[in-house]
Amino acid sequence: MTANVQGSNILDVLKKKMRATKEEAEKYKEDAEDLQRKLQIEVNRREEVGFFRKLEGGRNPDILSVIFVVMSHIFVNDFITVNR
């Protein structure tokens, strides 16, 4: 009887430890996915900055230049989509 109780206690402890480990692994996975999203956002931001710098001949673009480029890009895409 004592062996069954000890075996049951050990099994309960192992199950609890496995649950805790699984939860910890899920947390690390979520953290890694969050960092991956942040990294992708930063990569996209830097690519956009590089794109606008090329448009401006290497200078930092002012806000009106950025708006003009974005609006003309939207207009061209809408024009192409409508006329297909």
MIROMAR-984729 format. One line per field, with one value per residue: residue in one letter; x, y, z negated of N, C-alpha, C, CB in turn. Coordinates in steps of 0.05 Angstrom, whole numbers, plus 32768, in hexadecimal, padded with zeros to 4 digits. Glycine has a CB too. Layout:
N
code <- A/...
nx <- X/...
ny <- Y/...
nz <- Z/...
cax <- X/...
cay <- Y/...
caz <- Z/...
cx <- X/...
cy <- Y/...
cz <- Z/...
cbx <- X/...
cby <- Y/...
cbz <- Z/...
END
This chain:
84
code <- M/T/A/N/V/Q/G/S/N/I/L/D/V/L/K/K/K/M/R/A/T/K/E/E/A/E/K/Y/K/E/D/A/E/D/L/Q/R/K/L/Q/I/E/V/N/R/R/E/E/V/G/F/F/R/K/L/E/G/G/R/N/P/D/I/L/S/V/I/F/V/V/M/S/H/I/F/V/N/D/F/I/T/V/N/R
nx <- 8011/8027/804D/802D/8016/8043/8055/802A/802D/805F/8053/802C/804B/806F/804B/8039/8068/8073/8047/8053/8083/8072/8050/8076/8096/8071/806A/809D/809D/8075/808C/80B9/809E/8087/80B5/80C8/80A0/80A7/80DC/80D3/80B2/80D7/80FD/80DE/80D3/8105/8112/80EB/80FD/812E/811B/8100/812A/8148/8126/8129/815C/8182/817D/815C/8117/80E3/80A3/807A/808E/808F/8059/8046/805F/8049/8012/8011/8022/7FF7/7FCE/7FDF/7FDD/7FA6/7F92/7FA6/7F8E/7F57/7F54/7F5D
ny <- 7FE8/8019/801F/8027/8059/8079/8073/808A/80BE/80CD/80CA/80F1/811E/811D/8125/8158/8175/816C/8187/81BC/81C3/81BF/81EC/8214/820D/821B/8251/8265/825A/827D/82AD/82AC/82AD/82DF/8300/82F4/830B/8341/8349/8341/836D/8397/838C/8395/83CB/83E2/83D4/83F3/8426/8427/8423/8454/8477/846D/8481/84B7/84C4/84B4/84D5/84E2/84D9/850C/8514/8521/850F/84D9/84CE/84DD/84B6/8487/848F/8494/8461/8443/8458/8448/8410/8408/841C/83F7/83C8/83D3/83D9/83A7
nz <- 8000/7FF0/8017/8044/8037/8034/8069/8084/8070/8085/80BB/80BF/80B3/80DE/8109/80FD/8102/8138/814F/813F/8159/818E/8191/8189/81B6/81DE/81D1/81DD/8214/8226/8218/823A/826C/8268/8267/8299/82B9/82AB/82BE/82F5/8300/82F6/831D/834B/8344/8348/837D/8397/8389/83A3/83D8/83DE/83D6/8403/842A/841D/842A/8406/83DB/839C/839F/83A1/8381/83A5/83D6/83CD/83C6/83F9/841A/8406/840E/8446/8454/8440/8461/8494/848F/8484/84B5/84DA/84C7/84CF/8506/851B
cax <- 8000/8039/805A/8019/8013/805C/8054/8016/8038/8074/8046/801F/8060/8079/8036/8039/8081/806F/8035/8062/8097/8063/8048/808E/809E/805D/8070/80B5/8095/8066/80A1/80C8/808D/8084/80CE/80CA/808F/80B5/80F2/80C9/80A9/80EF/8109/80CD/80D6/811F/8110/80DC/810E/8141/810D/80FB/8144/8150/8115/8132/8178/8193/8176/8144/8100/80D1/808A/806B/8099/8086/803C/8043/8067/8036/7FF9/8014/8023/7FDB/7FBF/7FE7/7FD3/7F8A/7F8D/7FAC/7F79/7F3D/7F56/7F63
cay <- 8000/8030/8021/8033/8074/8086/8073/809D/80D9/80D3/80CE/810C/8132/811D/8131/8175/817F/816C/819D/81D5/81C5/81C5/8208/8224/820B/822B/826D/826B/825A/8296/82C3/82AA/82B6/82FC/830C/82F1/8320/835B/8349/8345/8389/83A8/8387/83A3/83E8/83E9/83D2/840A/843E/8425/8429/8471/8485/846B/8494/84D2/84C7/84AF/84E7/84DA/84E6/851A/8506/8525/84FD/84BE/84CD/84DE/849C/8472/8494/848E/8444/843A/8460/8436/83F5/8409/841F/83DD/83B5/83DB/83D6/838B
caz <- 8000/7FEF/8032/8056/8030/803D/8086/808B/806A/8099/80D5/80BE/80B4/80F9/8119/80F7/810D/8155/8155/813B/816F/81A7/8190/818C/81D3/81ED/81CD/81ED/8230/822A/8217/8253/8282/8265/826F/82B6/82C5/82A8/82D0/8310/8301/82F8/8338/835F/8340/8353/839A/83A0/8387/83B9/83F1/83E0/83D9/8420/8438/8417/8431/83EF/83C4/838D/83AB/8390/837F/83BD/83EA/83C7/83CC/8416/8425/83FD/841C/8463/8455/843D/8479/84AB/848A/8489/84D1/84E7/84BE/84DB/8523/8524
cx <- 8011/8046/8047/8016/802B/805D/8041/8020/804E/8068/8038/8034/806B/8065/8036/8051/807F/805D/8043/8076/8089/805A/8060/8097/808B/8063/8089/80AF/8087/8079/80B1/80B8/808A/809E/80D1/80B8/809C/80CD/80E9/80BF/80C1/80FC/80F8/80D1/80F1/8120/8101/80ED/8122/8134/8109/8115/814D/8140/811F/814F/818A/818D/815F/812C/80EF/80B5/8079/8075/808F/8069/8038/804A/8052/801B/7FFB/8015/8006/7FCB/7FC6/7FDC/7FB5/7F83/7F91/7F96/7F5F/7F3E/7F5E/7F4B
cy <- 8019/8034/802E/8051/8084/8088/8088/80BA/80E0/80D9/80EA/8122/8134/812B/8150/8182/8181/8183/81B8/81D9/81CC/81E2/821B/8224/821C/8249/8275/826C/8274/82AD/82C3/82B4/82D5/830B/830A/8306/833B/835E/834F/8362/839C/83A4/8396/83C1/83F1/83E8/83EA/8423/843E/842C/8447/8481/8484/847F/84B1/84D6/84C4/84C1/84DB/84E8/84F6/850D/850A/8514/84E1/84BB/84CC/84C2/8487/8476/848E/846F/8439/8440/844D/841A/83F4/840B/8405/83C9/83BA/83D5/83BA/837E
cz <- 8000/800A/8046/8050/8039/805B/8091/8087/807F/80B4/80D5/80C0/80D1/810C/8116/8104/812C/815E/8154/8152/8189/81A8/8194/81AA/81E4/81EA/81DD/820B/8237/822A/8231/826B/8280/826E/828E/82C4/82C3/82BA/82ED/8314/8305/8313/834D/835C/834D/8372/83A5/839F/839D/83D4/83F3/83E2/83F6/8430/8434/841D/8419/83D7/83B5/8398/8397/8392/8398/83D4/83E6/83CE/83EA/8422/841E/840C/843A/8466/8453/8456/8490/84A7/848E/84A6/84E0/84E0/84CC/84F9/852C/852F
cbx <- 7FED/804E/8063/7FFE/800F/8074/804D/7FFB/8044/8087/8031/8010/8077/807E/801B/8039/8099/8064/801D/8070/80A6/804B/803A/80A5/809E/8041/8076/80CB/8083/8050/80B3/80D2/8071/807E/80E5/80C1/8073/80BE/8102/80B2/8099/8102/810A/80AF/80D6/8135/8102/80C3/811C/814D/80F2/80EB/8159/814B/80F8/812C/817C/81AF/816E/8148/80EE/80D0/807A/806C/80B8/808B/802D/8055/8083/8031/7FF0/802D/8035/7FCE/7FC5/8006/7FDA/7F7D/7FA0/7FC8/7F76/7F37/7F69/7F6E
cby <- 8000/802C/8005/8025/8077/8078/8057/8099/80D9/80BB/80B8/810F/812B/8101/8126/817A/816E/8151/819D/81D5/81AB/81B2/820E/821A/81EE/8224/8272/8257/8242/829A/82BF/828D/82A8/8303/82FE/82D5/8320/835E/832F/8332/8391/83A0/8369/839C/83EF/83D8/83B8/840E/843E/8409/841B/847A/8478/844E/8492/84D8/84E1/84B2/8503/84E1/84D0/8538/8510/8542/84FE/84B8/84E5/84F3/8494/8474/84B2/849B/8439/8447/847D/8435/83EC/8420/8435/83D2/83B6/83F8/83EA/837A
cbz <- 7FE8/7FD9/803C/8053/8011/8033/8091/807B/804E/809B/80D9/80A3/80A1/8103/8113/80D8/8105/815E/8142/8120/8171/81A9/8175/817A/81DC/81E4/81AE/81E8/8236/8214/81FF/8258/8281/8247/8261/82BF/82B7/828B/82CF/8316/82E8/82E1/833F/835A/8322/8348/83A2/838F/836B/83BB/83F1/83C7/83C6/842A/842F/83F9/843E/83F6/83CE/836E/83B8/8397/8367/83C6/83EA/83A9/83BF/8422/841B/83DF/8418/846F/843F/8424/8480/84AD/846E/8479/84DD/84DE/84A0/84D6/852E/850D
END
